[in-house]
Amino acid sequence: MHRPAMRETVRFLLGDELVEIASCDPTRTVLDWLRLDRRRTGTKEGCAEGDCGACTIVVGRLDGGRLRYEAINACIRFLPTLDGCHVLTVEHLRSPDGTLHPVQQAMVDCHGSQCGFCTPGFVMSLLALWLSERAPSVQRIEDALAGNLCRCTGYEPIIAAAQRMDADERERDRFVAAMPAIIARLKALADNETISIDDGERHFYAPATVAALAELVSAHPQATLVAGATDVGLWVTKGMRRLDPVISLGRLDELRAISDEGDHLRFGAMANQVAVREALAGISPQLDEMMRRFGGEQVRNAGTIGGNVANGSPIGDLPPALIALGATLVLRKGSERRELLLEAFFLDYRKQDRQPGEFVEAVLVPKLPRGALFHISKISKRFDEDISAVCGAFYLELDDAGRVSEARLAYGGMAGIPKRAKAAEAALLGGSWDQASVTTAIAALAQDFTPLTDMRASAAYRLKVAGNLLRRFLIETTRPETATRVAGLLAEAAHG
């Protein structure tokens, strides 16, 4: 068996400085390294779970030859996963002569800071927006700031600061001017070697090819695979788990690809949620709107479709939608692959049909056939950055007589796994798509689910909401005036 070349250092750029790390705890967070090792204390710890944005930094990575800058939560990002990246912290913004960066100056001019604890995080989220987009709409600004919580100022002056950022001034920005040089330096760091480092006890690996990944996972079937760490990071910061070994998928550009295969879309497991949202919007605008609430911008930048599926959370937002659409997983072990319907992947709470040494390589998502009906709703206590209490995704096909010929009703938050409501589906099949059939299907939900009561919702509430979401689906698809209004609201949300 061919063994890939090994590199025993992690290399990245911190501003203009080349950083090389030869020994590291595989789950040491970027936040702890910045604050404790480098004394860059502008990056704050607020929640240690990727929720408040006080720890936001900007990370640049090569994407198809161009440099893509993204806001990232440093509190749940593992330090070794920065290999091949360009890292900016709030300390990098001020010019050598002491002049504030235009983003910082806009915050000053618009009185966007009071206590100042959250301010560095807001500034870095605005910097990421500044580096990637010209003249963003208010809706886009709000989306970009959804992962940053302000405790005292209020968001209006911060949004005003974002609106004040001059697109023409951006073209003269020193970070924009430095992009060609940074691209050249990052390309020089890129290689096909597998990174292998440790702290004397625990090990970290980062393969550069999918073939090398397959070998590593086969050799270390007990390893924790890390994609964006938006969930695994909390295992460490909140659960205090000691993971060994860790295999990072972050260098696998092969797994970031999204392709249109005619009747379906193929998503590499490492496609991040920003790219996934853009692609799924072409299937249904409701998917676009649901994914606008998929965590904050920092979480969407880091989180991946493969990670969202493979971690097996019963309240993940994507699995119900993908199950309703009839999605299939491509699982790989060594050089062998098998395809499995996503709904069959989830066996029990945090238990999946994945063999030792096997990993998710791709997700295949069918497009909606002409005439098919689809709907998804997420119910949570907060609009932004909140986990679902209940998520319902529904797919129907009707025959020429208006009877239900196919039904997939998938729910999250109703069981230990994302799950189809088979009894409710059976109640719909062969009947008319009308109030009477839906009422019968709602009654059947009690046969499908025995939900839990927890901090997010009671069991009774979940059952009630699950039925009401199905009723909402009926209303939106059978009342033309409602369908038109919903379409308008989705279009307005999408375009700001």
Long-range contacts (C-beta under 8 A, 24 or more apart in sequence): 1-215, 3-215, 4-192, 4-193, 4-194, 4-207, 4-208, 4-209, 4-211, 4-212, 4-215, 5-192, 5-193, 5-194, 6-193, 6-194, 6-195, 6-196, 7-191, 7-193, 7-194, 7-195, 7-196, 8-195, 8-196, 8-197, 9-195, 9-197, 10-79, 10-80, 10-82, 10-83, 10-195, 10-197, 10-206, 11-83, 11-84, 11-189, 12-82, 12-83, 12-84, 12-85, 12-86, 12-87, 12-189, 13-85, 13-86, 13-87, 13-182, 13-185, 13-186, 14-38, 14-87, 14-89, 15-87, 15-88, 15-89, 15-92, 18-185, 21-79, 21-80, 21-197, 22-197, 23-197, 23-198, 23-199, 23-200, 24-79, 24-80, 24-197, 24-198, 24-199, 24-204, 25-199, 25-202, 26-78, 26-80, 26-197, 26-198, 26-199, 26-202, 26-203, 26-204, 26-243, 26-244, 26-245, 26-246, 27-78, 27-202, 27-236, 27-242, 27-243, 27-246, 28-78, 28-79, 28-80, 29-74, 29-75, 29-76, 29-77, 29-78, 29-79, 29-233, 29-236, 29-237, 30-57, 30-72, 30-74, 30-75, 30-77, 30-78, 30-79, 30-82, 30-87, 31-55, 31-74, 31-75, 31-77, 33-79, 34-74, 34-89, 40-89, 40-91, 42-89, 42-90, 42-91, 42-120, 43-74, 43-89, 43-90, 43-120, 43-121, 44-117, 44-118, 44-120, 44-121, 45-75, 46-75, 46-117, 46-118, 46-121, 46-149, 47-75, 48-75, 48-76, 48-237, 48-238, 49-75, 49-76, 49-233, 49-234, 49-237, 49-238, 50-75, 50-76, 50-147, 50-230, 50-233, 50-234, 50-295, 50-296, 50-298, 50-299, 51-147, 51-149, 51-296, 51-385, 52-118, 52-121, 52-148, 52-149, 53-118, 53-121, 53-122, 53-125, 53-147, 53-148, 53-149, 53-296, 53-298, 54-117, 54-118, 54-120, 54-121, 54-148, 54-149, 55-121, 56-120, 56-121, 56-122, 56-124, 56-125, 56-147, 56-148, 56-298, 57-87, 57-88, 57-89, 57-124, 58-87, 58-88, 58-124, 58-127, 58-128, 58-131, 59-85, 59-86, 59-87, 59-88, 60-85, 60-86, 60-87, 60-88, 60-182, 60-186, 61-85, 61-86, 61-186, 62-183, 62-186, 62-187, 62-190, 63-256, 65-183, 66-183, 67-179, 67-182, 67-183, 67-186, 68-132, 69-127, 69-128, 69-131, 69-132, 70-128, 70-132, 70-298, 70-301, 70-302, 71-124, 71-125, 71-128, 71-129, 71-144, 71-147, 71-297, 71-298, 71-301, 72-298, 72-301, 72-302, 73-147, 73-230, 73-233, 73-298, 73-299, 73-302, 75-233, 75-237, 76-229, 76-230, 76-233, 76-234, 76-236, 76-237, 77-229, 77-233, 77-302, 78-204, 78-226, 78-229, 78-233, 78-236, 78-246, 78-248, 80-195, 80-197, 80-204, 80-206, 80-246, 80-248, 81-206, 81-226, 81-229, 81-248, 81-250, 83-189, 83-195, 83-206, 83-250, 83-251, 84-186, 84-189, 84-190, 84-251, 85-186, 86-182, 86-185, 86-186, 88-124, 88-127, 88-175, 89-124, 90-120, 90-123, 90-124, 93-123, 93-127, 95-174, 101-127, 101-173, 102-130, 102-165, 102-166, 102-169, 102-170, 102-173, 103-127, 103-130, 103-161, 103-165, 106-161, 106-162, 106-164, 106-165, 107-158, 107-161, 109-161, 109-164, 110-157, 110-158, 110-160, 110-161, 110-164, 111-153, 111-157, 112-153, 112-157, 112-158, 112-160, 112-161, 113-153, 114-152, 114-153, 115-151, 115-152, 117-151, 118-148, 118-149, 118-150, 118-151, 118-153, 121-148, 122-148, 122-150, 122-158, 125-297, 125-298, 126-158, 126-161, 126-162, 126-165, 127-175, 128-297, 129-162, 129-165, 130-165, 130-170, 130-173, 131-170, 131-173, 131-175, 131-176, 134-167, 134-170, 135-167, 136-162, 137-495, 137-496, 138-163, 138-496, 139-493, 139-495, 139-496, 140-496, 143-292, 143-297, 144-297, 145-297, 146-296, 146-297, 146-384, 146-385, 147-295, 147-296, 147-297, 147-298, 147-299, 147-384, 147-385, 148-296, 195-248, 195-251, 201-244, 202-242, 202-243, 202-244, 202-245, 202-246, 203-244, 203-245, 203-246, 204-245, 204-246, 204-248, 205-245, 205-246, 205-247, 205-248, 206-247, 206-248, 206-250, 206-251, 207-247, 207-251, 207-252, 208-251, 208-252, 209-252, 209-254, 210-252, 210-254, 210-255, 210-332, 210-361, 211-335, 213-247, 213-249, 213-252, 213-359, 214-332, 214-333, 214-334, 214-335, 214-359, 215-334, 216-247, 217-247, 217-333, 217-357, 217-358, 217-359, 218-333, 218-334, 218-357, 220-245, 220-247, 221-356, 221-357, 222-356, 223-247, 225-249, 225-310, 225-359, 226-250, 227-269, 227-270, 227-303, 227-304, 227-306, 227-307, 227-310, 228-272, 228-299, 228-302, 228-303, 228-304, 228-307, 229-302, 230-295, 230-299, 230-302, 230-303, 230-307, 231-307, 231-311, 231-313, 232-307, 232-311, 249-304, 249-306, 255-306, 255-361, 255-362, 261-364, 263-366, 263-367, 264-364, 264-365, 264-366, 264-367, 265-364, 265-365, 265-367, 266-362, 266-363, 266-364, 266-365, 267-305, 267-306, 267-362, 267-363, 267-364, 267-365, 268-306, 268-361, 268-362, 269-304, 269-305, 269-306, 269-307, 269-310, 269-359, 269-360, 269-361, 269-362, 269-363, 270-304, 270-306, 271-304, 271-305, 271-306, 272-300, 272-301, 272-302, 272-303, 272-304, 272-305, 273-299, 273-300, 273-301, 273-303, 273-304, 273-305, 273-308, 274-300, 274-301, 276-304, 276-305, 276-318, 280-321, 280-365, 281-494, 283-325, 283-365, 283-367, 283-368, 283-374, 284-368, 284-374, 284-376, 285-487, 285-490, 285-491, 285-494, 286-374, 286-375, 286-376, 286-490, 287-321, 287-376, 288-490, 288-494, 289-490, 289-493, 289-494, 290-317, 290-321, 290-376, 290-377, 290-378, 291-317, 291-318, 292-493, 293-317, 293-378, 293-380, 293-383, 293-384, 293-386, 294-318, 295-385, 296-384, 296-385, 299-385, 305-363, 306-360, 306-361, 306-362, 306-363, 309-342, 309-345, 309-360, 309-363, 310-352, 310-354, 310-359, 310-360, 311-350, 312-346, 312-349, 312-350, 312-351, 312-352, 312-417, 313-350, 314-349, 314-412, 314-413, 314-415, 314-416, 314-417, 314-418, 315-387, 315-388, 315-391, 315-412, 315-413, 316-412, 316-418, 317-378, 317-388, 317-391, 317-412, 319-346, 319-410, 319-412, 319-418, 320-376, 320-391, 320-392, 320-393, 320-410, 320-411, 320-412, 320-418, 321-376, 321-391, 321-393, 321-410, 322-363, 322-365, 323-393, 323-408, 323-410, 323-418, 323-420, 324-374, 324-376, 324-393, 324-394, 324-395, 324-408, 324-409, 324-410, 325-365, 325-366, 325-368, 325-374, 325-393, 325-395, 325-408, 326-366, 326-395, 326-408, 327-363, 327-364, 327-365, 327-366, 328-363, 328-364, 329-360, 329-362, 329-363, 329-364, 330-360, 330-361, 330-362, 330-363, 330-364, 331-355, 331-358, 331-359, 331-360, 331-361, 332-358, 332-359, 332-360, 332-361, 333-357, 333-358, 333-359, 337-361, 339-364, 343-410, 343-418, 343-419, 343-420, 346-417, 346-418, 346-419, 347-417, 348-416, 348-417, 349-416, 349-417, 368-395, 369-397, 371-397, 371-398, 372-396, 372-397, 373-397, 373-398, 373-433, 373-473, 373-477, 375-472, 375-473, 375-476, 375-477, 377-469, 377-472, 379-457, 379-465, 379-469, 380-456, 381-456, 387-456, 388-412, 388-413, 388-456, 389-413, 389-456, 389-457, 389-461, 389-462, 389-465, 390-414, 390-457, 390-462, 390-465, 390-466, 390-469, 392-466, 392-469, 392-470, 392-473, 394-469, 394-470, 394-473, 396-428, 396-433, 396-477, 398-433, 402-432, 402-433, 403-430, 403-431, 403-432, 403-433, 404-428, 404-429, 404-430, 404-431, 404-432, 404-433, 404-437, 405-429, 405-430, 409-441, 409-470, 411-449, 411-466, 413-451, 413-456, 413-457, 413-462, 414-448, 414-449, 414-451, 414-462, 414-466, 415-449, 415-450, 415-451, 419-448, 419-449, 420-448, 421-445, 421-448, 421-449, 421-466, 422-448, 423-447, 423-448, 424-448, 424-470, 433-474, 433-477, 433-478, 434-474, 434-478, 435-474, 438-470, 438-471, 438-474, 441-470, 442-466, 442-467, 442-470, 442-471, 445-470
